[in-house]
Amino acid sequence: MLLRFEQFCRERQFLSNVSPATLEWYKHSFKWLRSESPTQDDLKDAVLRMREKGLKARGVQFRN
């Protein structure tokens, strides 16, 4: 799973030119996922758990 995530980050960094702050957000958010291939329900669960821990809505948005 870690290799796929690292590949995702590299692609986002070099192909989409995301900021270093966005890459850090990916790393933080990755820890909340319970599955290597999350479904929509898995993503919703992660958002709910993040919000329950007090994270702000803007910091927990997952995009399709």
MARTORLUM-74125 format. One record per residue (C-alpha): residue in one letter; x, y, z. Coordinates in steps of 0.001 Angstrom, whole numbers, padded with zeros to 6 digits, always signed. Each point is the difference from the previous one (the first is absolute). Example, Ala and Ser with C-alpha at 12.3 -4.5 7.8 and 13.67 -1.06 7.14 Angstrom:
REM MARTORLUM-74125
a+012300-004500+007800 s+001370+003440-000660 
REM end
This chain:
REM MARTORLUM-74125
m+000000+000000+000000 l+002796+002396+000830 l+001523-000291-003479 r-003319+000888-001635 f-000368+002988+002293 e+003539+001187-000733 q-000696-000322-003734 f-003191+002022+000433 c+001924+002748+001820 r+002728+000125-002646 e-002576+000230-002782 r-001876+002776+001783 q+003240+001857+000710 f+001497-000140-003478 l-003012-000371-002298 s-002524+002161+001844 n+002499+002321+001688 v-001659-000124+003418 s+001566+002004+002789 p+002185-001443+002764 a-002851+000765+002419 t-002358-002145-002098 l+002486-002871+000044 e+000140+000263+003795 w-003798-000055+000126 y+000016-003207-002075 k+002418-001607+002454 h-002109+001054+002972 s-003251-001162-001608 f+001487-003313-001126 k+000264-001067+003630 w-003781+000187+000367 l-000743-002468-002809 r-000604-003595+000996 s+000178-001510-003463 e+002518-000110-002825 s-002804+000570-002507 p-002566+002051+001889 t-003609+000030-001126 q-002260+003024+000290 d-001230-001425+003315 d+003602-000358+001231 l+000668+003627-000911 k-003170+001147+001763 d+001035-001985+003077 a+003418+001670+000008 v-001594+003458-000282 l-002420-000763+002837 r+002811-001204+002255 m+002127+003051-000840 r-002892+002366+000743 e-000778-001828+003246 k+003604+000637+001072 g-000539+003720-000547 l+001555+000586-003415 k-001619+002797-001960 a-002148-000788-003040 r+002404+001698-002406 g+002831-002239+001218 v-001825-003265-000579 q-001407+000359-003503 f+000553-002954-002296 r-000544+000558-003664 n-001194-002555-002533 
REM end
